[in-house]
């Protein structure tokens, strides 16, 4: 029909109603159609056209652009420097000594990275920063803020802590609304809300909690007490102390 293909040891030529290609092994490669065209001469250059967009690359660098001005990029020595802009997608990318430094923006969201030492992401209502391969972290949202330096400390006032690492620091504090939590591992931990308060020390050997009229105290293995809570008095831990008592409505032990 209207298609033809020729193959030789030096190259090939293909033609059909939609496109045509000519390749001379192993240096020259090309294809052309109504919508796009590309040509490559290894290792000297690569050129591509797709619609009104153009791309030209060489071993020393490259450039991309569109006749409408919606897209453009400049590249020098590959990873040495790169900058690209797309107004159609509202996107921008800048890299210097990649992966040492990279800045990427898409719409109202932007991200800056510096070889694992520094990463910052900003979007409407939220900003998040990471330092030293994630050892230090800071985050701010519309509901609160958080920051930590692992393994020394963490602090947050957000509804939810941003990740389990915030619970694995030696000292920590979480506060949001009427809820509070503070700990100094392994010596002390305390939680408080409007209806309940509890604290413990020495990884649970010393405990105290109060919720309404119910109150429990434990100094293991010496002493335990509870009031208005029969279930607590019947658990195994209070019964394992040398001295203990419990009061509840209608009974005492």
URGIVEN-V777075 format. One record per helix or strand of 3 or more residues. SS is the DSSP state (a for helix, b for strand). FROM is the first residue (numbers start at 0). TO is the last residue. If there is no record, write none. Layout:
BEGIN
ss->SS from->FROM to->TO
ss->SS from->FROM to->TO
END
This chain:
BEGIN
ss->b from->3 to->6
ss->b from->10 to->14
ss->b from->18 to->23
ss->b from->27 to->32
ss->b from->35 to->40
ss->b from->44 to->49
ss->b from->52 to->57
ss->b from->60 to->65
ss->b from->70 to->75
ss->b from->80 to->85
ss->b from->90 to->95
ss->b from->100 to->105
ss->b from->108 to->113
ss->b from->117 to->122
ss->b from->125 to->130
ss->a from->131 to->133
ss->b from->135 to->140
ss->b from->143 to->148
ss->b from->152 to->155
ss->a from->163 to->166
ss->b from->170 to->175
ss->b from->178 to->183
ss->b from->187 to->191
ss->b from->195 to->200
ss->b from->205 to->210
ss->b from->213 to->218
ss->b from->222 to->226
ss->a from->229 to->232
ss->a from->235 to->238
ss->b from->242 to->247
END
